[in-house]
Amino acid sequence: DRDLIAVDKPAGLLSMGNEKERTRTAYRMVSDYVKAREPGGRIFIVHRLDRDTSGVLVFAKNERMKRALQDHWEALVQQRGYVAAVEGDLPEPEGTVRSYLRETATHLVYSGPRGKEGREAVTHYRVLARGKGFSLVEVTIDTGRKNQIRVHMQDLGCPVAGDRQYGAQSDPMGRLALHAHVLRFTDPRSKKTLELKASLPLGFQKLFPGAEQ
């Protein structure tokens, strides 16, 4: 609409540029798309997805909306829901992982003791399906820490498939098997709930037939 634009970001694409890549990003592609249709149009980063995670990504189309969302993001967001294919069977059909995340000098995130350097992370999970040595898990997060879901699945002994960095031994989809399937938040304009969904990618559907339903 006039203030927001949402995309289903593919895996392997940066949300925004970094020192190594500035052009092939979701931000640049969406910006080009908007400018081609709306003279003088701009977009603004509201939140991010990791490069290897696919799914719902929202941009603001003006600074007013960017500030309205970013300044109150934690209060406005009702659900950040993901779907992950993980290796093996989780210890319980559903549960919560709570830890304090730290980061090494080489940018590897891990769960460590509580302290000044640690940032609390809370992840809830529910097993949706099992098969072929993998589990399909719905994940919701209370905190949006870097690599939070990947670290917590590793902590449970069931790393996300395709995630070599965090202990995965398999790569059935040729990508990190993590997808942001729903973002639900209070629209700061209308105060009504806005729910955005991204369909389950084909790789997930092949690994878990019928999972889309």
Backbone as a chain_set.jsonl record, in Angstrom:
{"seq": "DRDLIAVDKPAGLLSMGNEKERTRTAYRMVSDYVKAREPGGRIFIVHRLDRDTSGVLVFAKNERMKRALQDHWEALVQQRGYVAAVEGDLPEPEGTVRSYLRETATHLVYSGPRGKEGREAVTHYRVLARGKGFSLVEVTIDTGRKNQIRVHMQDLGCPVAGDRQYGAQSDPMGRLALHAHVLRFTDPRSKKTLELKASLPLGFQKLFPGAEQ", "coords": {"N": [[0.843, -1.182, 0.0], [0.329, 2.391, 0.352], [2.23, 2.904, 2.306], [3.657, 0.625, 3.075], [5.55, -2.251, 1.98], [5.776, -5.651, 1.247], [7.758, -8.589, 0.877], [8.508, -11.915, -0.324], [11.281, -13.111, 0.543], [13.935, -14.775, -1.118], [16.043, -17.57, -0.182], [19.549, -17.087, 0.382], [19.859, -14.478, -0.366], [20.883, -11.313, 0.617], [19.353, -9.195, 3.085], [19.946, -6.485, 3.247], [22.69, -4.397, 2.104], [26.22, -5.156, 2.666], [29.707, -4.895, 3.592], [30.828, -6.488, 1.658], [28.954, -6.999, -0.315], [26.833, -4.982, -2.125], [24.949, -4.551, -4.074], [23.399, -6.815, -4.985], [20.892, -7.329, -3.331], [17.967, -7.672, -1.236], [16.939, -5.233, -0.452], [17.927, -3.438, -2.464], [16.699, -4.512, -4.763], [13.945, -4.286, -4.184], [13.805, -1.556, -3.859], [14.43, -0.659, -6.47], [12.216, -1.703, -7.773], [10.087, -0.233, -6.614], [10.783, 2.409, -7.295], [10.543, 2.299, -10.064], [7.837, 2.271, -10.409], [6.746, 4.275, -8.889], [7.401, 7.466, -9.1], [10.103, 9.057, -7.555], [9.879, 7.397, -5.423], [10.777, 5.69, -2.394], [12.36, 3.275, -0.202], [12.576, 1.881, 3.126], [14.545, 0.228, 5.551], [13.084, -1.97, 7.876], [13.187, -4.333, 9.41], [15.21, -7.33, 9.459], [16.116, -10.347, 7.665], [18.197, -13.185, 8.036], [20.726, -13.849, 5.593], [20.563, -16.5, 4.509], [18.054, -17.326, 5.159], [14.718, -17.677, 4.117], [11.6, -15.956, 3.243], [9.009, -13.86, 4.8], [9.532, -10.455, 4.494], [9.543, -7.116, 5.4], [9.307, -3.76, 4.262], [9.369, -0.236, 4.854], [7.768, 2.501, 3.157], [8.127, 5.117, 3.538], [9.648, 7.56, 5.694], [8.215, 8.171, 7.966], [6.569, 5.908, 8.441], [8.578, 4.019, 8.789], [9.76, 4.873, 11.213], [7.551, 4.649, 12.922], [7.199, 1.897, 13.031], [9.8, 0.818, 13.669], [10.489, 2.134, 16.077], [8.74, 1.053, 17.89], [8.804, -1.665, 17.639], [9.037, -4.149, 19.115], [6.797, -4.012, 20.75], [4.721, -3.857, 18.899], [4.848, -6.165, 17.295], [3.234, -9.225, 17.079], [3.561, -11.891, 16.398], [6.358, -13.678, 15.262], [6.867, -15.968, 13.102], [8.385, -19.022, 12.138], [9.341, -21.72, 9.949], [11.138, -24.683, 10.188], [13.289, -27.231, 8.942], [14.709, -29.749, 10.653], [17.483, -31.791, 11.704], [17.01, -35.163, 12.733], [15.139, -36.145, 15.728], [13.385, -34.007, 17.837], [13.726, -33.489, 21.41], [11.275, -33.198, 22.769], [7.774, -32.948, 21.821], [6.963, -30.317, 21.785], [8.201, -27.189, 23.041], [10.273, -24.84, 24.913], [13.159, -22.874, 24.443], [15.575, -21.184, 26.236], [18.183, -18.973, 26.468], [21.406, -17.322, 26.811], [22.853, -15.423, 24.421], [26.009, -15.17, 22.896], [28.798, -13.807, 21.039], [31.544, -14.756, 19.067], [34.862, -13.553, 18.185], [35.041, -14.147, 15.547], [32.489, -13.943, 14.696], [30.746, -16.035, 15.276], [27.854, -17.172, 16.709], [26.78, -18.23, 19.942], [25.396, -20.13, 22.703], [25.819, -18.991, 25.958], [26.938, -18.274, 29.356], [24.895, -16.257, 31.567], [25.371, -12.742, 31.607], [27.203, -9.635, 31.207], [27.93, -9.599, 28.514], [26.182, -11.378, 27.342], [23.105, -11.865, 25.562], [19.735, -12.182, 26.164], [17.78, -14.802, 24.774], [14.807, -16.174, 23.491], [13.09, -18.962, 22.409], [10.366, -20.674, 21.014], [9.093, -23.885, 20.17], [7.415, -26.265, 18.019], [6.713, -29.48, 16.967], [5.749, -30.383, 13.744], [5.731, -32.379, 11.786], [7.275, -35.548, 10.924], [9.889, -37.386, 9.302], [11.995, -39.301, 7.08], [14.342, -38.979, 8.534], [14.264, -36.398, 9.412], [12.771, -33.552, 11.085], [9.921, -31.505, 10.863], [9.479, -28.332, 11.973], [7.631, -25.871, 13.668], [8.445, -22.632, 14.582], [8.497, -20.029, 16.926], [9.591, -16.804, 17.92], [10.506, -14.905, 20.755], [12.392, -13.04, 20.974], [14.526, -11.301, 18.77], [17.263, -12.266, 18.061], [20.516, -12.455, 16.506], [21.004, -15.267, 14.476], [19.535, -16.828, 16.206], [17.542, -18.975, 16.158], [18.941, -20.976, 14.827], [21.103, -21.478, 16.552], [19.713, -22.345, 18.856], [18.389, -24.652, 17.943], [20.594, -26.261, 17.446], [21.496, -26.435, 20.091], [19.55, -28.12, 21.091], [20.281, -30.45, 19.961], [19.479, -30.96, 17.404], [20.271, -29.742, 14.71], [19.472, -27.187, 12.254], [18.68, -28.327, 9.046], [21.125, -28.361, 6.483], [22.7, -26.487, 7.691], [25.732, -26.156, 8.086], [27.458, -24.624, 9.593], [26.46, -24.733, 12.146], [26.546, -27.396, 12.893], [25.076, -29.215, 11.252], [24.728, -32.244, 9.391], [23.735, -32.773, 6.966], [22.236, -31.756, 3.814], [19.585, -31.455, 2.475], [18.042, -29.73, 0.896], [19.713, -28.048, -0.427], [20.192, -25.608, 0.707], [19.885, -23.456, 3.587], [17.545, -24.736, 5.766], [15.349, -22.978, 6.673], [12.622, -20.894, 7.145], [10.825, -17.912, 7.129], [7.665, -17.827, 7.826], [5.42, -16.424, 8.709], [4.446, -13.165, 9.678], [3.067, -11.256, 12.071], [1.563, -8.328, 13.091], [0.649, -5.298, 14.864], [-0.872, -2.842, 13.043], [0.376, 0.336, 12.953], [-1.102, 2.463, 12.021], [-3.896, 1.898, 11.786], [-4.347, 0.409, 14.023], [-5.189, -2.143, 13.84], [-4.803, -5.725, 13.41], [-2.284, -6.89, 11.295], [-1.502, -9.424, 9.143], [0.993, -11.196, 7.565], [1.919, -13.635, 5.24], [4.081, -16.199, 3.969], [4.243, -18.678, 1.577], [5.097, -22.18, 2.031], [8.28, -23.087, 0.938], [9.23, -24.984, -2.023], [11.192, -26.956, -1.551], [10.793, -27.716, 1.133], [8.242, -28.807, 0.917], [8.728, -31.03, -0.671], [10.326, -32.562, 1.008], [8.641, -33.023, 3.1], [5.885, -34.229, 2.286], [2.646, -32.912, 1.781], [2.86, -31.065, 3.766], [2.283, -28.369, 3.38], [-0.43, -28.113, 3.755]], "CA": [[0.0, 0.0, 0.0], [1.113, 3.623, 0.226], [3.244, 3.008, 3.349], [4.366, -0.629, 3.319], [5.676, -3.251, 0.925], [6.294, -6.904, 1.791], [8.233, -9.536, -0.136], [8.901, -13.262, 0.084], [12.711, -13.105, 0.195], [14.513, -16.104, -1.325], [17.261, -17.904, 0.553], [20.777, -16.735, -0.31], [19.857, -13.06, -0.706], [20.99, -10.418, 1.765], [18.275, -8.222, 3.264], [20.537, -5.208, 2.858], [24.09, -4.529, 1.739], [27.302, -5.147, 3.647], [30.963, -4.44, 2.991], [31.191, -7.352, 0.528], [27.901, -7.017, -1.337], [25.972, -3.806, -1.988], [23.966, -4.449, -5.151], [22.464, -7.944, -5.042], [20.224, -7.39, -2.031], [16.517, -7.47, -1.28], [16.721, -3.786, -0.371], [18.153, -2.827, -3.775], [15.693, -4.998, -5.713], [12.645, -3.691, -3.855], [13.952, -0.126, -4.136], [14.302, -0.497, -7.921], [10.824, -2.009, -8.111], [9.243, 0.89, -6.198], [11.143, 3.592, -8.08], [10.042, 2.127, -11.42], [6.381, 2.417, -10.407], [6.353, 5.476, -8.166], [8.46, 8.471, -9.226], [10.547, 9.573, -6.266], [9.618, 6.418, -4.374], [11.9, 5.188, -1.607], [12.018, 2.28, 0.812], [13.376, 1.965, 4.338], [14.675, -1.019, 6.292], [12.356, -2.059, 9.141], [13.796, -5.472, 10.103], [16.026, -8.111, 8.526], [16.234, -11.791, 7.745], [19.526, -13.66, 7.675], [20.874, -14.093, 4.157], [20.176, -17.841, 4.085], [16.665, -17.569, 5.552], [13.722, -17.132, 3.18], [10.316, -15.627, 3.846], [8.384, -12.541, 4.888], [10.399, -9.324, 4.801], [8.741, -5.909, 5.237], [9.976, -2.471, 4.164], [8.519, 0.959, 4.879], [7.909, 3.311, 1.945], [8.417, 6.495, 3.934], [10.343, 7.61, 6.984], [7.215, 8.185, 9.038], [6.204, 4.528, 8.74], [9.761, 3.355, 9.325], [9.892, 5.224, 12.63], [6.399, 4.111, 13.647], [7.443, 0.468, 13.231], [11.061, 0.53, 14.351], [10.531, 2.66, 17.444], [7.86, 0.277, 18.758], [8.771, -2.989, 16.995], [8.773, -5.233, 20.069], [5.42, -3.886, 21.239], [3.775, -4.04, 17.802], [4.89, -7.513, 16.72], [2.49, -10.242, 17.823], [4.146, -13.206, 16.1], [7.369, -13.898, 14.242], [6.799, -17.416, 12.978], [9.271, -19.658, 11.182], [9.288, -23.165, 9.783], [12.488, -25.214, 10.0], [13.509, -28.67, 8.841], [15.876, -30.025, 11.485], [17.942, -33.177, 11.677], [16.64, -36.009, 13.86], [13.903, -35.934, 16.484], [13.53, -33.132, 18.992], [13.485, -34.234, 22.652], [9.858, -33.106, 23.125], [6.977, -32.479, 20.683], [6.967, -28.867, 21.837], [8.952, -26.712, 24.196], [10.869, -23.508, 24.864], [14.586, -22.772, 24.724], [15.938, -19.853, 26.732], [19.617, -18.921, 26.751], [22.047, -16.022, 26.605], [23.68, -15.568, 23.234], [27.242, -14.408, 22.796], [29.378, -13.881, 19.692], [32.997, -14.802, 19.065], [35.521, -12.555, 17.329], [34.808, -14.546, 14.155], [31.053, -13.748, 14.477], [29.967, -17.239, 15.536], [26.967, -16.97, 17.851], [26.643, -19.443, 20.742], [24.76, -19.948, 24.004], [26.795, -18.918, 27.034], [26.379, -17.894, 30.651], [24.317, -14.928, 31.708], [26.39, -11.755, 31.941], [27.153, -8.375, 30.465], [28.079, -9.859, 27.075], [25.119, -12.248, 26.852], [21.8, -11.27, 25.281], [18.731, -13.226, 26.348], [17.047, -15.237, 23.585], [13.736, -17.115, 23.829], [12.557, -19.619, 21.212], [9.348, -21.704, 21.234], [9.007, -24.77, 18.996], [6.378, -27.301, 17.991], [6.947, -30.411, 15.859], [4.59, -30.52, 12.86], [5.796, -33.627, 11.028], [8.554, -36.243, 10.951], [10.083, -38.294, 8.177], [13.277, -39.339, 6.37], [15.407, -38.542, 9.415], [14.134, -34.966, 9.689], [11.534, -33.085, 11.706], [9.437, -30.195, 10.445], [9.209, -27.655, 13.232], [7.182, -24.482, 13.663], [9.208, -21.92, 15.599], [8.193, -18.605, 17.144], [10.637, -16.218, 18.75], [10.157, -13.735, 21.559], [13.509, -12.115, 20.809], [15.076, -11.438, 17.418], [18.721, -12.241, 18.095], [21.235, -13.003, 15.356], [21.168, -16.73, 14.408], [18.905, -17.388, 17.405], [16.908, -20.275, 15.929], [19.992, -21.919, 14.443], [21.836, -21.839, 17.776], [18.848, -23.089, 19.767], [18.178, -26.004, 17.41], [21.841, -26.976, 17.737], [21.493, -26.708, 21.531], [18.643, -29.253, 21.312], [20.839, -31.625, 19.296], [18.806, -31.125, 16.113], [20.565, -28.54, 13.92], [18.697, -26.938, 11.035], [19.272, -29.004, 7.889], [21.892, -27.471, 5.615], [23.415, -25.488, 8.493], [27.042, -26.709, 8.434], [28.082, -23.784, 10.618], [25.964, -25.116, 13.459], [26.584, -28.833, 13.144], [24.276, -30.083, 10.382], [25.462, -33.23, 8.597], [23.007, -33.001, 5.713], [21.788, -30.563, 3.073], [18.612, -32.023, 1.538], [17.415, -28.722, 0.045], [20.716, -27.198, -1.048], [20.026, -24.296, 1.33], [19.486, -23.513, 4.988], [16.12, -25.102, 5.797], [14.678, -22.078, 7.61], [11.728, -20.043, 6.367], [9.962, -17.031, 7.922], [6.387, -18.043, 7.133], [4.365, -15.491, 9.097], [4.752, -11.995, 10.509], [1.799, -10.644, 12.468], [1.839, -7.168, 13.927], [-0.378, -4.263, 14.933], [-0.634, -1.75, 12.106], [0.362, 1.562, 13.758], [-2.049, 3.431, 11.474], [-5.283, 1.527, 12.063], [-4.353, -0.355, 15.28], [-5.704, -3.478, 13.549], [-3.764, -6.718, 13.183], [-1.889, -7.148, 9.911], [-0.805, -10.708, 9.091], [1.636, -11.457, 6.281], [2.363, -15.027, 5.181], [4.817, -16.66, 2.791], [4.015, -20.118, 1.414], [6.22, -23.076, 2.286], [9.051, -23.323, -0.294], [9.103, -26.299, -2.634], [12.095, -27.907, -0.901], [10.126, -28.216, 2.337], [7.112, -29.638, 0.508], [9.263, -32.305, -1.16], [10.845, -33.326, 2.142], [7.484, -33.372, 3.943], [4.694, -34.148, 1.428], [1.423, -32.548, 2.477], [3.14, -30.119, 4.84], [1.685, -27.064, 3.102], [-1.759, -28.12, 4.332]], "C": [[0.89, 1.248, 0.0], [2.275, 3.71, 1.218], [4.132, 1.776, 3.507], [4.476, -1.466, 2.053], [6.33, -4.481, 1.534], [6.696, -7.829, 0.65], [8.481, -10.889, 0.509], [10.36, -13.414, -0.36], [13.217, -14.528, -0.026], [15.734, -16.331, -0.436], [18.474, -17.51, -0.281], [20.887, -15.265, -0.676], [19.929, -12.231, 0.573], [19.765, -9.514, 1.867], [18.742, -6.841, 2.834], [22.038, -5.401, 2.657], [25.035, -4.609, 2.929], [28.587, -4.75, 2.929], [31.366, -5.263, 1.771], [30.186, -7.284, -0.618], [26.948, -5.849, -1.123], [24.838, -3.761, -3.017], [22.949, -5.583, -5.164], [21.85, -8.163, -3.656], [18.726, -7.207, -2.21], [16.201, -5.982, -1.258], [16.86, -3.134, -1.741], [17.072, -3.247, -4.775], [14.325, -4.368, -5.46], [12.679, -2.192, -4.134], [13.79, 0.152, -5.633], [12.866, -0.712, -8.374], [9.916, -0.817, -7.8], [9.516, 2.123, -7.049], [10.601, 3.512, -9.504], [8.543, 2.388, -11.511], [5.898, 3.706, -9.755], [7.489, 6.487, -8.25], [8.819, 9.074, -7.864], [10.352, 8.611, -5.12], [10.887, 5.945, -3.687], [11.412, 4.063, -0.701], [13.01, 2.385, 1.966], [13.375, 0.616, 5.046], [13.882, -0.93, 7.595], [12.956, -3.166, 10.011], [14.58, -6.258, 9.052], [15.78, -9.597, 8.704], [17.68, -12.145, 7.417], [19.564, -13.977, 6.187], [20.301, -15.449, 3.735], [18.777, -18.249, 4.526], [15.731, -16.93, 4.533], [12.503, -16.647, 3.957], [9.971, -14.16, 3.936], [9.384, -11.472, 5.334], [9.629, -8.051, 4.456], [9.631, -4.673, 5.173], [8.932, -1.364, 4.313], [8.775, 1.764, 3.608], [8.055, 4.798, 2.249], [8.998, 6.476, 5.342], [9.38, 7.602, 8.159], [6.83, 6.764, 9.447], [7.389, 3.752, 9.303], [9.889, 3.612, 10.824], [8.755, 4.627, 13.463], [6.585, 2.63, 13.966], [8.694, 0.214, 14.063], [11.064, 0.981, 15.808], [9.695, 1.833, 18.425], [7.762, -1.182, 18.298], [8.383, -4.098, 17.967], [7.332, -5.195, 20.572], [4.401, -4.203, 20.147], [3.716, -5.483, 17.3], [4.201, -8.516, 17.633], [3.064, -11.639, 17.595], [5.194, -13.094, 15.008], [7.511, -15.402, 14.119], [7.678, -17.944, 11.853], [8.921, -21.134, 11.056], [10.709, -23.623, 9.501], [12.427, -26.717, 9.812], [14.802, -28.947, 9.6], [16.235, -31.509, 11.409], [17.48, -33.924, 12.927], [15.318, -35.656, 14.501], [14.179, -35.052, 17.695], [13.144, -33.873, 20.274], [12.031, -34.247, 23.104], [9.077, -32.62, 21.911], [6.817, -30.96, 20.647], [7.697, -28.419, 23.09], [9.495, -25.314, 23.966], [12.35, -23.602, 25.199], [14.877, -21.331, 25.125], [17.423, -19.882, 27.061], [20.122, -17.504, 26.552], [23.06, -16.172, 25.477], [24.875, -14.624, 23.272], [27.815, -14.601, 21.398], [30.895, -13.834, 19.789], [33.555, -13.709, 18.157], [35.329, -12.872, 15.858], [33.315, -14.56, 13.822], [30.23, -15.03, 14.579], [29.166, -17.025, 16.814], [26.803, -18.294, 18.599], [25.945, -19.101, 22.056], [25.823, -19.997, 25.09], [26.142, -18.509, 28.334], [25.788, -16.489, 30.634], [25.415, -13.944, 32.121], [26.283, -10.546, 31.046], [27.183, -8.592, 28.963], [26.906, -10.656, 26.499], [23.806, -11.516, 26.648], [20.746, -12.379, 25.337], [17.992, -13.518, 25.042], [16.04, -16.305, 23.992], [13.095, -17.639, 22.546], [11.552, -20.69, 21.621], [9.262, -22.581, 19.979], [7.883, -25.791, 19.162], [6.612, -28.182, 16.772], [5.654, -30.597, 15.069], [4.557, -31.861, 12.146], [7.184, -34.234, 11.181], [8.658, -37.141, 9.73], [11.461, -38.177, 7.569], [14.431, -38.81, 7.219], [15.368, -37.067, 9.77], [12.821, -34.692, 10.415], [11.198, -31.71, 11.156], [8.922, -29.493, 11.691], [8.704, -26.237, 12.978], [7.855, -23.788, 14.844], [8.682, -20.492, 15.714], [9.234, -18.061, 18.117], [10.105, -14.997, 19.501], [11.205, -12.638, 21.402], [14.142, -12.347, 19.445], [16.589, -11.344, 17.389], [19.323, -12.877, 16.842], [21.409, -14.514, 15.515], [20.509, -17.467, 15.581], [18.347, -18.79, 17.194], [17.962, -21.33, 15.615], [20.765, -22.401, 15.663], [20.97, -22.709, 18.681], [18.525, -24.486, 19.245], [19.431, -26.858, 17.617], [21.903, -27.354, 19.218], [20.623, -27.924, 21.861], [19.152, -30.541, 20.667], [20.231, -31.908, 17.946], [19.061, -29.89, 15.253], [19.67, -28.42, 12.696], [19.413, -27.597, 9.865], [19.968, -27.982, 6.985], [22.746, -26.463, 6.358], [24.749, -26.056, 8.987], [27.688, -25.937, 9.572], [27.675, -24.19, 12.026], [25.707, -26.625, 13.57], [25.766, -29.738, 12.257], [25.182, -31.012, 9.566], [24.838, -33.448, 7.227], [22.584, -31.679, 5.083], [20.762, -30.985, 2.03], [17.993, -31.023, 0.572], [18.418, -27.859, -0.701], [20.658, -25.769, -0.527], [19.786, -24.517, 2.813], [17.976, -23.723, 5.054], [15.37, -24.306, 6.858], [13.913, -21.032, 6.822], [10.837, -19.235, 7.298], [8.571, -17.037, 7.285], [5.286, -17.078, 7.546], [4.943, -14.363, 9.951], [3.416, -11.321, 10.799], [2.1, -9.496, 13.422], [0.66, -6.195, 13.905], [0.002, -3.131, 13.987], [-0.714, -0.435, 12.891], [-0.623, 2.613, 13.26], [-3.472, 3.143, 11.942], [-5.472, 0.859, 13.423], [-4.972, -1.741, 15.091], [-4.536, -4.43, 13.282], [-3.532, -6.914, 11.688], [-1.069, -8.436, 9.903], [-0.292, -10.965, 7.673], [2.194, -12.867, 6.295], [3.112, -15.304, 3.881], [4.683, -18.177, 2.717], [5.281, -20.923, 1.667], [6.965, -23.341, 0.976], [8.99, -24.781, -0.74], [9.985, -27.344, -1.952], [11.501, -28.52, 0.354], [8.995, -29.171, 1.958], [7.576, -30.997, -0.005], [9.738, -33.184, -0.012], [9.715, -33.804, 3.051], [6.21, -33.238, 3.102], [3.439, -33.863, 2.258], [1.617, -31.502, 3.558], [2.48, -28.77, 4.627], [0.283, -26.977, 3.706], [-1.696, -28.149, 5.854]], "O": [[2.076, 1.162, -0.318], [3.204, 4.491, 1.013], [5.245, 1.88, 4.022], [3.618, -1.405, 1.171], [7.323, -4.37, 2.254], [6.061, -7.85, -0.404], [8.643, -10.996, 1.725], [10.635, -13.797, -1.497], [12.954, -15.405, 0.797], [16.375, -15.377, 0.005], [18.437, -17.588, -1.509], [21.898, -14.843, -1.238], [19.136, -12.424, 1.495], [19.203, -9.112, 0.848], [18.025, -6.118, 2.143], [22.587, -6.448, 3.002], [24.706, -4.192, 4.039], [28.547, -4.314, 1.778], [32.151, -4.802, 0.942], [30.552, -7.493, -1.774], [26.326, -5.735, -0.067], [23.875, -3.014, -2.846], [21.755, -5.336, -5.338], [22.246, -9.065, -2.917], [18.273, -6.654, -3.212], [15.301, -5.522, -1.962], [15.995, -2.354, -2.14], [16.588, -2.419, -5.547], [13.633, -3.967, -6.396], [11.689, -1.623, -4.594], [13.093, 1.09, -6.019], [12.361, -0.001, -9.243], [9.079, -0.437, -8.618], [8.584, 2.804, -7.475], [10.239, 4.533, -10.089], [8.036, 2.696, -12.59], [4.792, 4.175, -10.024], [8.465, 6.356, -7.512], [7.951, 9.537, -7.125], [10.623, 8.952, -3.968], [11.937, 5.815, -4.315], [10.214, 3.914, -0.463], [14.118, 2.9, 1.816], [12.346, -0.055, 5.131], [13.986, 0.053, 8.329], [13.202, -2.964, 11.2], [14.603, -5.879, 7.881], [15.303, -10.048, 9.746], [18.316, -11.473, 6.605], [18.545, -14.334, 5.596], [19.624, -15.538, 2.711], [18.357, -19.383, 4.296], [15.927, -15.782, 4.134], [12.378, -16.887, 5.158], [10.554, -13.323, 3.247], [9.995, -11.571, 6.398], [9.118, -7.919, 3.344], [10.592, -4.549, 5.933], [7.769, -1.533, 3.948], [9.87, 1.714, 3.048], [8.102, 5.63, 1.342], [8.853, 5.5, 6.079], [9.701, 7.082, 9.228], [6.768, 6.445, 10.634], [7.221, 2.921, 10.195], [10.099, 2.685, 11.606], [8.978, 4.156, 14.579], [6.185, 2.162, 15.031], [8.65, -0.521, 15.05], [11.587, 0.28, 16.674], [9.906, 1.897, 19.636], [6.756, -1.849, 18.541], [7.496, -4.898, 17.672], [6.722, -6.241, 20.792], [3.337, -4.754, 20.431], [2.648, -5.966, 16.922], [4.542, -8.64, 18.81], [3.052, -12.473, 18.5], [4.955, -12.494, 13.96], [8.189, -16.039, 14.925], [7.71, -17.385, 10.757], [8.29, -21.717, 11.937], [11.407, -23.032, 8.679], [11.617, -27.399, 10.441], [15.863, -28.44, 9.236], [15.4, -32.356, 11.092], [17.545, -33.396, 14.037], [14.484, -34.967, 13.913], [15.092, -35.318, 18.477], [12.322, -34.788, 20.231], [11.594, -35.198, 23.752], [9.644, -31.946, 21.05], [6.563, -30.387, 19.587], [7.802, -29.159, 24.069], [9.212, -24.683, 22.947], [12.748, -24.316, 26.12], [14.476, -20.386, 24.445], [17.873, -20.719, 27.844], [19.37, -16.605, 26.176], [24.005, -16.955, 25.575], [24.761, -13.452, 23.631], [27.36, -15.471, 20.655], [31.463, -12.997, 20.49], [32.809, -13.03, 17.453], [35.436, -11.986, 15.01], [32.91, -15.115, 12.801], [29.132, -15.103, 14.026], [29.728, -16.734, 17.87], [26.698, -19.352, 17.979], [25.905, -17.943, 22.471], [26.629, -20.925, 25.141], [24.918, -18.408, 28.409], [26.139, -15.654, 29.8], [26.294, -14.295, 32.908], [25.374, -10.449, 30.222], [26.538, -7.857, 28.215], [26.664, -10.611, 25.293], [23.43, -10.658, 27.447], [20.857, -13.388, 24.641], [17.627, -12.604, 24.302], [16.368, -17.227, 24.74], [12.621, -16.869, 21.71], [11.848, -21.522, 22.478], [9.348, -22.077, 18.859], [7.467, -26.127, 20.271], [6.699, -27.675, 15.654], [4.607, -30.921, 15.629], [3.485, -32.422, 11.923], [8.145, -33.542, 11.519], [7.651, -37.599, 9.192], [12.041, -37.092, 7.538], [15.391, -38.255, 6.685], [16.312, -36.537, 10.355], [11.887, -35.493, 10.366], [12.072, -30.858, 11.002], [8.036, -30.0, 12.379], [9.275, -25.498, 12.176], [7.837, -24.295, 15.966], [8.45, -19.828, 14.703], [9.695, -18.765, 19.015], [9.364, -14.178, 18.957], [10.941, -11.464, 21.661], [14.276, -13.493, 19.017], [17.143, -10.442, 16.76], [18.705, -13.731, 16.207], [21.893, -14.988, 16.542], [20.885, -18.594, 15.904], [18.647, -19.698, 17.97], [17.872, -22.459, 16.097], [21.05, -23.591, 15.794], [21.449, -23.708, 19.217], [18.399, -25.418, 20.038], [19.332, -28.045, 17.928], [22.314, -28.463, 19.561], [20.92, -28.67, 22.795], [18.534, -31.597, 20.806], [20.44, -32.986, 17.39], [18.16, -29.07, 15.081], [19.175, -29.416, 12.17], [20.625, -27.441, 9.712], [19.459, -26.884, 6.758], [23.445, -25.665, 5.733], [24.884, -26.398, 10.162], [28.378, -26.513, 10.413], [28.436, -24.019, 12.979], [24.778, -27.064, 14.248], [25.756, -30.947, 12.485], [26.257, -30.616, 9.115], [25.355, -34.22, 6.42], [22.576, -30.632, 5.731], [21.025, -30.89, 0.832], [17.469, -31.42, -0.469], [18.029, -27.027, -1.521], [21.028, -24.829, -1.231], [19.516, -25.638, 3.244], [17.216, -22.961, 4.455], [14.829, -24.867, 7.812], [14.467, -20.365, 5.947], [10.165, -19.801, 8.16], [8.333, -16.326, 6.31], [4.308, -16.92, 6.815], [5.797, -14.574, 10.812], [2.723, -10.873, 9.885], [2.796, -9.665, 14.424], [-0.209, -6.267, 13.036], [1.07, -2.534, 14.118], [-1.769, -0.119, 13.441], [-0.948, 3.551, 13.988], [-4.167, 4.033, 12.433], [-6.592, 0.748, 13.922], [-5.248, -2.436, 16.069], [-3.426, -3.998, 12.969], [-4.478, -7.084, 10.918], [-0.049, -8.525, 10.587], [-1.059, -10.95, 6.71], [2.867, -13.26, 7.248], [2.816, -14.723, 2.837], [4.976, -18.878, 3.686], [6.394, -20.414, 1.533], [6.352, -23.774, 0.0], [8.733, -25.684, 0.056], [9.573, -28.493, -1.792], [11.683, -29.71, 0.613], [8.809, -30.21, 2.592], [6.897, -32.003, 0.201], [9.576, -34.403, -0.049], [9.816, -34.852, 3.688], [5.521, -32.223, 3.201], [3.204, -34.487, 3.293], [0.652, -31.089, 4.202], [2.146, -28.089, 5.597], [-0.149, -25.902, 4.121], [-2.735, -28.158, 6.515]]}, "num_chains": 1, "name": "protein.A"}
